[in-house]
Amino acid sequence: MPGTALALSLAACAVGPNFRHPQPPADAHFLPADSALENPTASAPLPGGEAQRFVQGLDIPGQWWTLFRSPQINALVARALAHNPTLASAQAALREADENVAAQRGAFLPSLSGSYQAQRAEASLASFGLPGTGNYLYSLNSASVSVSYTLDAFGGLRRQVEALQAQADYERYSLEASYLTLTANLVTAAIAEASLRSQIEATQQIAVAQQSELDITERRVKAGGASRADVLQQQATLQATLASLPPLRTQLAQQRDLLATYVGLRPAEYTGAALRLESLQLPAELPLSLPSRLVEQRPDVRQYSALLHQATAQIGVATANMLPQLTLSGSYGGESVKFADLFSPASAVWNMAGALTQPLFKGGQLMHQRRAAVAAAQQAAANYQATVLTAFQNVADALFALEGDAEALRAQNAAERSAAGSLDLVQAQFKAGGASYLQVLAAQQTYQSAAISLVKARAQRFSDTAALFQALGGGWWNRHDAALAAPQGTP
């Protein structure tokens, strides 16, 4: 009990402000009006067009990407978490920060050191105050143990440890942020790959239909039912469609190169399975955290909270540097001309000392260092507030996007169906001589645009669903990875 009371009394007199976590926003809404979020989103009758429902307070699983029910994505994420160098760098930074905290805690304990010195020397008798001439050859052995302890009377050392612990917290949440960014980027890149592959397939199907139309037009020219200009126009349309394929294939290859980088491979080494949009399942229920919980769930907000904590502790360090420093020291040992007598009582030597150091004049250095620490804390507080605002913006953007994506997919699906029906009708009329070739070209172009836009709209719903999980923090508090252990005080 006496030791506990002493520790509490010393902690209470640590100079500088005590850090308090900023209060979360009291606002209960992410959007100006959340009434629209109470109803399911629009739906469309095709894979990836299912309605989604926002559930207030629904928790986020630690492995949120598994909700897409894709073995390919699950395998990619597992590979990336094991081999991504950016993640490995963040893990090493956390280990470094933890070791720095442990090292600084050693300053709370006395410093103990031992020394031994053996000396062989020759000196004149006069140097010892003895009469006569000549030199004296002698040996001297000395050994001692020294102890030194700096009394942390004003809490400067404790504030240093506190600042380093805050830095370790920052690195811990940086690791979580790297984890979340990696998984979200990987899922989004995989969806983009699937989208590009579907766009290529749709374009190829359109090119096949256009080639068939070209064959029909050439036969009609031979039969006198069409002009050579119709053939040239159809050839131009077909070639334009074929010309759009190389850029799509280039984007697909680059997307796979990006996936290779995420999983820690060179592009030539990557052999990941092809992902298709049809293999993905859209989560039917989407979490919607309380705004007051968002600041606890977002790793980047926790990062900047840790930086604010560190900056606050540095004010205490700078303040303590302006106050007296008390150091106690002592040593005990022996000196003897013979090693055998070194540890005898007659050879014992010792000393004890106390030193009190008070800075008197340093040209205003200490005062300005403290003012700089205060300004740094003000900067950290502003950065924290900016990060909170960005977090709320990200969630609001994702919610707006998901609502809009569902409406856009339903409209785009209807547009594609209408365009396909119109193209079939115009082609039949053209074969019967009831429609002009210009009408066929216009219907082809409309259908091609609608088909590609439909693929993009389907992929966008999956991408923005992943963006919502990322914006809400990614569920890191529900993970139990040994290498990425959740920090204390998780939400």
C-alpha positions, 0 to 999 in steps of 0.5 A: 500500500505505501508503494502504491500511494507513492506511485499515485502521488508521483503520477499526480504531480506530472506537469503538463496537461492530462490527455482526454479523448475528444468527445464523439459528435453528438449528431445522430445522422450521417445524412441530412435526412436518413429516412431514405435509409429506412427502406431497402434499395431499388432492385433489378432482376439480374445477378448483383441487382438484389435489394440491400437494406441498411441495418442500424447498429449492425456489427461488421465482421472482421473478415467482411470481404467473405460476405461476397461469397467469393472463394477467389477473393478470399484466396487473394486476401489470404495471400496478401495478408501473408505476403504484402510488403507494405503490411509487413513494414507496418508490423515492423514499425509497430514492433519498433515502437513497442520496443522503444516504449519498453526501453524508455520505461527503464528510465524509471529504475536505477542505472547500475554499472560495474567497472574494473581497471588494472594499471601498471605505472612508473612514477618518481618518488617526488610525485608521491611527496617522498624524499630522494631520487629515483622512480617507483614501479607499481601496479594498481587494481580498482573495481567498483559498482556505481548506481545512479537514479534520476528522481522523476519529481515533476513527471518528465520521464513519465510524460516521455513514456506516455508520448512513446506509448502514444506513438506505439498506439499510432503505429498500431492503428497505422497497422490496422489502417494498412490492413483495411486499405489493403483488403479494400483495395484488393477487393475493389481491384478484383471487382474491377478485373471482373468488370473488365472481363465482362466488358470484353465478353460483351464487346466480343458478343456485340462484334459477333452480332455486327459481323453477322449483320455485315454478312447479311448486308453484303448478301443484300448488296449482291441481291440489289437490296442495299448499297455499297455505302451500307457495307462500308458503314457496317464495316466501320461500325464493326471495326470501331467495336473491335478497336475498343477491345485492345484498350480493355485488354490492356486495362485488364492486364494492368489490373492483374498486375495491380493484384499481383503487387497487392499479394506480394508477387511480380506480374510475371508470377501472378496466376490468380484465377479469373473472377467473374461478376456472376460469382459474386453475391451482393450482401443483402444487409449492410451495417450502419454504425452509430455516428458516435461509434464511427470515431472508435471504429475508424483506424485513421481517426484513432491514429490522429487521436494517438498523435494528439495524445503524443503531442499533449504528452510532449507539452509535459516533457517540455515543461519538466525540462524547465524545472529542477532535476534531482539525481542521486548517485553512489559507488562502492569498490576497492583499490589495491596494488595486489589483485588478491587484496582488491576485495578486502575491507582495507581496500574499500572505497565509496562515495555518495552524491546528490545533484540538483540541476536547475536551468537558469539561462538558455537564451529562451530555448526551453520556453520556446520549446514549450511553446512549440509543443503547445502549437504542435498539440493545437496542430494535432487537434486540428488534424484530428478534427479534419480526419473526423470530418473526412470519416463522416464524409466517406460514410455519407458518400458511400451511402449516397452512392449505394442508393444511387447505384441501385437506382442506376442499375435498375434503370440501366437494366431496363435500358439494356432490355429496351435497346436489345428489343429495339435492335431485334425489331429493327433488324427484323424490319431491315431484313423485310425491307421495312427499315433503313440501314441508318436505323439499324446502325443507330439501334446497334450503337444504342445497344452496345452502349447500354450493354457496356453501361450495364456491366459497369453498373453491376460492378459499381454496386459491388465496389461501393458496397466494399467502400461502405465497409471500408468507410465504417472501419472494416471490423478490425475489432472483431479480428483475432489475428496473432500477428495483428492483435487488436489493441486494448480499448477496442470498441 
